[in-house]
């Protein structure tokens, strides 16, 4: 279950200020469809990086960008 931005901010705030555990989050918010493993993963990220912004996006995550410059396009065209 992906967490919404509001969920991440709420979890981050309660984790840092009140030190809630994953099981306590499930107990306090039974109407949310959060899973224990999803909360554990998110709490691990919060503990390692310390903020929600780094939880939302980590530098270097994802597919690397390819460089499509004029020189590279010409080199590929010459090779083909």
C-alpha distances in whole Angstrom, upper triangle without the diagonal:
4,6,9,13,14,11,12,16,16,14,17,20,19,19,22,24,24,22,19,18,14,16,18,15,13,17,17,14,14,13,10,7,6,7,10,10,7,10,12,12,11,14,16,16,17,20,21,21,22,20,17,19,19,15,15,17,19,23,23,20,19,22,26,28,31,34,36,39,42,44,41,41,45,45,42,45,48,46,45
4,7,10,12,10,10,13,14,13,15,18,18,18,21,23,23,22,19,18,15,17,19,15,15,19,19,16,16,15,11,10,8,10,12,12,8,10,13,11,10,14,15,14,15,19,19,19,20,18,14,16,16,13,11,14,16,20,20,17,17,20,23,25,28,31,33,36,39,41,38,38,42,42,40,42,45,44,43
4,7,8,6,6,10,10,10,12,14,15,15,18,20,20,19,17,16,14,16,17,13,13,17,16,13,15,14,10,9,8,10,12,12,9,9,12,11,9,12,14,13,13,17,18,17,17,15,12,14,14,11,10,13,16,20,21,18,18,22,25,26,30,32,34,37,41,42,40,40,44,44,42,44,47,46,46
4,5,5,6,9,10,11,12,14,15,16,18,20,21,20,18,19,16,19,19,15,16,19,17,14,16,15,11,11,11,14,16,16,12,12,16,15,12,15,17,15,15,19,20,19,18,15,12,13,15,12,10,13,17,20,22,19,19,22,25,26,30,32,34,37,40,42,40,40,44,44,42,44,47,47,46
4,5,5,6,9,10,11,12,14,15,17,18,20,20,18,19,18,20,20,16,18,20,19,16,18,17,14,15,14,16,18,18,14,14,17,16,12,14,17,15,14,17,19,17,16,13,9,10,12,10,8,12,15,18,21,18,19,22,25,25,29,31,33,35,39,41,39,39,43,43,42,44,47,46,46
4,5,5,6,9,10,11,12,14,16,16,18,18,17,18,17,19,18,14,16,18,16,14,16,15,12,14,13,17,18,19,15,14,17,17,13,15,18,16,15,18,20,18,17,14,10,12,15,13,11,15,18,21,24,22,23,26,28,29,33,35,37,39,42,44,42,43,47,47,46,48,51,50,50
4,5,5,6,8,10,11,12,14,15,16,16,14,15,13,16,15,11,13,15,13,11,13,13,10,11,10,13,14,15,12,11,14,14,11,12,15,14,13,16,18,17,16,13,10,13,15,12,11,15,18,22,24,21,22,26,28,30,33,36,38,40,44,45,43,44,48,48,46,49,51,51,50
4,5,5,6,9,10,10,12,14,15,15,13,14,13,16,15,12,14,17,15,13,16,16,13,14,11,14,15,15,11,10,13,12,8,10,13,11,9,13,15,14,12,10,7,9,11,8,8,12,15,18,21,18,20,23,26,27,31,33,35,38,41,43,41,42,45,45,44,47,49,48,48
4,5,5,6,9,10,11,12,14,14,13,15,15,18,16,13,16,18,16,14,18,17,15,16,14,17,18,18,15,13,15,15,11,12,15,13,10,14,16,14,12,9,6,9,12,10,10,14,16,19,22,20,22,26,28,29,33,35,37,39,43,44,42,43,47,47,46,48,51,50,51
4,5,5,6,8,10,11,11,12,11,13,13,15,13,10,13,15,12,11,15,15,12,15,13,16,16,17,15,12,15,15,12,12,15,14,12,15,17,16,14,12,10,13,15,13,13,17,19,23,25,23,25,29,31,32,36,38,40,43,46,48,46,47,50,51,49,52,55,54,54
4,6,5,6,8,10,10,10,8,10,9,12,11,8,11,13,11,11,14,15,12,14,11,13,13,14,12,9,11,12,9,8,12,11,9,12,14,14,12,11,9,13,14,11,13,16,18,22,24,22,24,27,30,32,35,38,40,42,46,47,45,46,50,50,48,51,54,53,53
4,6,5,6,8,10,10,9,11,12,15,14,11,14,17,15,14,18,19,16,17,15,16,16,16,14,11,12,12,9,8,11,10,7,9,12,11,9,7,6,10,11,9,11,14,16,19,22,20,23,27,28,30,34,36,39,41,44,46,44,45,49,48,47,50,53,52,52
4,5,5,6,8,9,9,12,13,16,14,12,16,17,14,15,18,19,17,19,17,19,18,19,17,14,15,16,13,11,14,14,10,12,15,14,10,9,9,12,14,13,14,18,19,22,25,24,26,30,32,33,37,39,41,43,47,48,47,48,51,51,50,53,56,55,55
4,6,5,5,6,6,9,11,13,11,9,13,13,11,12,16,17,15,18,15,17,16,18,16,13,14,16,13,11,14,14,11,12,16,15,13,12,12,15,17,15,17,20,21,25,27,26,28,32,34,36,39,42,44,46,50,51,49,51,54,54,53,56,58,57,57
4,6,6,4,5,7,9,12,10,9,13,14,13,14,17,19,17,18,15,16,15,16,15,11,11,13,10,8,11,11,8,9,12,13,10,10,11,15,15,13,16,19,19,23,25,24,26,30,32,34,38,40,43,45,49,50,48,49,53,52,51,54,56,55,56
4,6,6,8,10,13,16,14,13,17,18,16,17,21,22,20,22,19,20,18,19,18,14,14,15,13,10,12,12,9,9,12,12,8,9,11,14,14,14,16,19,19,22,25,24,27,31,32,34,38,40,43,45,48,49,48,49,53,52,51,54,57,55,56
4,6,8,12,14,16,14,13,17,18,15,17,21,22,21,23,20,22,20,22,20,17,17,19,16,13,16,16,12,12,16,15,12,12,14,17,18,17,19,22,23,26,29,28,30,34,36,38,41,43,46,48,52,53,51,52,56,55,55,58,60,59,60
4,6,9,12,14,11,11,15,15,13,15,18,20,19,22,19,20,18,20,19,16,16,18,16,13,16,17,14,13,17,17,14,15,16,19,20,19,21,24,25,28,31,29,32,36,37,40,43,45,48,50,54,55,53,55,58,58,57,60,62,61,61
4,6,10,12,10,10,14,14,13,15,18,21,19,21,18,18,16,17,17,13,13,15,14,10,12,14,11,10,14,15,13,14,15,19,19,17,20,23,23,26,29,27,30,34,35,38,41,44,47,49,53,53,51,53,56,56,55,58,60,59,59
4,7,8,6,7,10,10,10,12,15,17,16,17,14,15,13,15,15,11,11,14,12,9,12,14,12,12,16,17,14,15,15,19,19,17,20,23,23,27,29,27,30,33,35,38,41,44,47,49,53,54,51,53,56,56,55,57,60,58,59
4,5,5,6,9,10,10,12,14,17,15,16,13,13,10,12,12,9,8,12,11,8,11,13,12,11,15,17,15,16,16,20,20,17,20,22,23,27,28,26,28,32,34,37,41,43,46,49,52,53,51,52,56,55,53,56,59,57,57
4,5,5,6,9,10,11,12,15,13,13,10,9,6,8,9,6,6,9,9,7,10,13,12,12,15,17,16,17,16,20,19,16,18,21,22,26,27,25,26,30,33,35,39,42,44,47,51,51,49,50,54,53,51,54,57,55,55
4,5,5,6,9,10,11,14,13,13,10,9,7,10,11,9,9,13,13,11,14,16,16,16,19,21,20,21,20,23,23,20,22,25,26,29,31,28,30,33,36,39,42,45,48,50,54,55,52,53,57,56,54,57,60,58,58
4,5,5,6,8,10,13,13,14,12,12,10,13,14,10,11,15,14,12,15,17,16,16,20,21,20,20,19,23,23,20,22,26,27,30,32,30,31,35,38,40,44,46,49,52,55,56,54,55,59,58,56,59,62,60,60
4,5,5,6,8,11,10,11,9,10,9,12,11,8,10,13,12,11,14,16,14,15,19,20,18,18,17,20,21,18,19,23,24,28,30,27,29,32,35,37,41,44,46,49,52,53,51,52,56,55,54,56,59,57,57
4,6,5,6,9,8,9,7,8,7,11,11,9,11,14,13,13,16,18,17,18,21,22,21,21,19,23,23,20,21,24,26,30,31,28,29,33,36,38,42,45,47,50,53,54,52,53,56,56,54,57,59,58,57
4,6,6,10,10,12,11,11,11,14,15,12,14,17,17,16,19,21,20,20,24,25,23,23,22,26,26,23,24,28,29,33,35,32,33,37,40,42,45,48,50,53,57,58,56,56,60,60,58,60,63,62,61
4,6,9,10,12,11,13,13,16,16,13,15,18,17,16,19,21,19,20,24,24,22,22,20,24,25,22,23,27,29,32,34,32,33,37,39,41,45,48,50,53,56,58,55,56,60,59,58,60,63,62,61
4,6,6,9,9,11,12,15,14,12,15,17,16,16,19,20,19,21,24,24,22,21,19,23,24,21,21,25,27,31,33,30,31,34,37,39,43,46,47,50,54,55,53,53,57,57,55,58,61,59,59
4,5,7,8,10,12,15,15,13,16,18,17,18,21,22,21,23,26,27,25,24,22,25,26,23,24,27,29,33,34,31,32,35,39,41,44,47,49,52,55,57,54,55,58,58,56,58,61,60,59
4,6,9,12,14,17,16,15,18,20,18,19,23,23,23,25,28,28,26,25,22,25,27,23,23,27,29,33,34,31,32,35,38,40,43,46,47,51,54,56,53,53,57,57,55,57,60,59,58
4,6,9,12,14,12,12,15,17,15,16,20,20,19,22,24,25,23,22,19,22,23,20,19,23,26,29,31,28,28,31,34,36,39,42,44,47,50,52,49,50,53,53,51,54,57,55,55
4,7,10,12,10,11,14,15,14,16,19,20,20,22,24,25,24,23,20,22,23,20,19,23,25,28,29,26,26,29,33,34,38,41,42,45,49,50,48,48,52,51,49,52,55,53,52
4,7,9,7,7,10,12,11,13,15,16,16,18,21,21,21,20,17,20,20,17,17,20,22,26,27,24,24,27,31,33,36,39,41,44,48,49,46,47,50,50,48,50,53,52,51
4,5,5,6,9,10,11,12,14,16,16,18,20,21,21,21,19,21,21,17,18,21,22,26,27,23,24,27,30,33,36,39,41,44,48,49,46,47,50,50,48,50,53,51,51
4,5,5,6,9,10,10,12,14,15,16,18,20,20,20,19,22,21,17,19,22,22,26,27,24,25,28,31,34,37,40,42,46,49,50,47,48,52,51,49,52,54,52,52
4,5,5,6,9,10,10,13,14,15,17,18,19,20,18,21,19,16,17,20,20,24,24,21,22,25,28,31,34,37,40,43,46,47,44,45,49,48,46,49,51,49,49
4,5,5,6,9,10,11,12,14,16,17,17,17,15,18,17,13,14,16,17,21,22,18,19,23,26,28,32,35,37,40,44,45,42,43,46,46,44,46,49,47,47
4,5,5,6,8,10,10,12,14,15,15,15,14,17,16,12,14,17,18,22,23,20,21,25,28,30,34,37,39,42,46,46,44,45,49,48,46,49,51,50,50
4,6,5,6,9,10,10,12,14,15,15,15,18,16,13,15,18,18,21,22,20,21,25,27,30,34,37,39,42,46,46,44,45,49,48,46,49,51,50,50
4,6,5,6,9,10,11,12,14,14,13,15,14,10,13,14,14,18,19,16,18,21,24,27,30,33,36,38,42,43,40,41,45,44,42,45,48,46,46
4,5,5,6,9,10,11,11,11,10,12,11,8,10,12,13,17,18,16,17,21,23,26,30,32,35,38,41,42,40,41,45,44,42,45,48,46,46
4,5,5,6,8,10,10,10,10,13,12,9,12,15,15,19,20,18,20,24,26,29,32,35,38,40,44,45,43,44,47,47,45,48,51,49,50
4,5,5,6,9,10,11,12,14,12,10,13,14,14,17,18,16,19,23,25,27,31,34,37,39,43,43,41,42,46,45,44,47,49,47,48
4,5,5,6,8,9,9,11,8,6,10,11,10,13,15,13,16,20,22,24,28,30,33,36,39,40,38,39,43,42,41,44,46,45,45
4,6,5,5,6,7,10,8,6,10,12,12,15,17,16,19,23,24,27,30,33,35,38,41,42,40,42,45,44,43,46,49,47,48
4,6,5,8,10,13,11,10,14,15,14,17,19,18,21,25,26,29,32,35,38,40,44,44,42,44,47,46,45,49,51,49,50
4,6,9,11,12,10,9,13,13,12,14,16,15,19,22,23,26,29,32,35,37,41,41,39,41,44,43,42,46,47,46,47
4,6,8,9,6,7,11,11,9,12,14,14,18,21,22,24,28,30,33,35,38,39,37,39,42,41,41,44,46,45,46
4,7,9,8,8,12,13,12,15,17,17,21,24,25,27,31,32,35,37,41,42,40,42,45,44,44,47,49,48,49
4,6,6,7,9,11,11,14,17,16,19,23,24,26,29,31,34,36,39,40,39,40,44,43,43,46,48,47,48
4,5,5,6,9,10,14,17,15,18,21,23,24,28,30,33,35,38,40,38,39,43,42,42,44,47,46,46
4,5,5,6,8,11,14,14,16,19,20,21,25,27,29,31,35,36,35,36,39,39,39,41,44,43,44
4,5,5,5,8,11,11,14,17,18,20,24,26,28,30,34,35,33,35,38,38,37,40,42,41,42
4,6,7,10,13,11,14,17,19,21,25,27,30,32,36,37,35,36,39,39,38,41,43,42,43
4,7,10,13,11,12,16,18,19,23,25,27,30,33,35,33,34,37,37,36,39,41,41,41
4,7,9,8,10,13,14,16,20,22,24,26,30,31,29,31,34,34,33,36,38,37,38
4,6,6,9,12,13,15,19,21,24,26,30,30,28,30,33,33,32,35,37,36,37
4,6,9,11,11,13,16,18,21,23,27,27,25,27,30,30,29,32,34,34,35
4,6,8,8,10,14,16,19,21,25,25,23,25,28,27,27,30,32,31,32
4,7,8,11,14,17,20,23,26,27,24,26,29,29,27,31,33,31,32
4,6,9,12,16,18,21,25,25,23,24,27,27,25,28,30,29,29
4,6,9,13,15,18,22,22,19,20,24,23,21,24,27,25,26
4,6,10,13,15,19,19,16,18,21,20,19,22,25,23,24
4,6,9,12,16,16,14,15,19,18,17,20,22,22,22
4,6,9,13,13,10,12,15,14,13,16,19,18,19
4,6,9,10,8,9,13,12,12,15,17,17,18
4,7,8,6,7,10,11,10,12,15,15,16
4,5,5,6,9,10,11,12,14,16,17
4,5,5,6,9,10,10,12,14,15
4,5,5,6,9,10,11,12,14
4,5,5,6,9,10,11,12
4,5,5,6,9,10,11
4,5,5,6,9,10
4,5,5,6,9
4,5,5,6
4,5,5
4,5
4
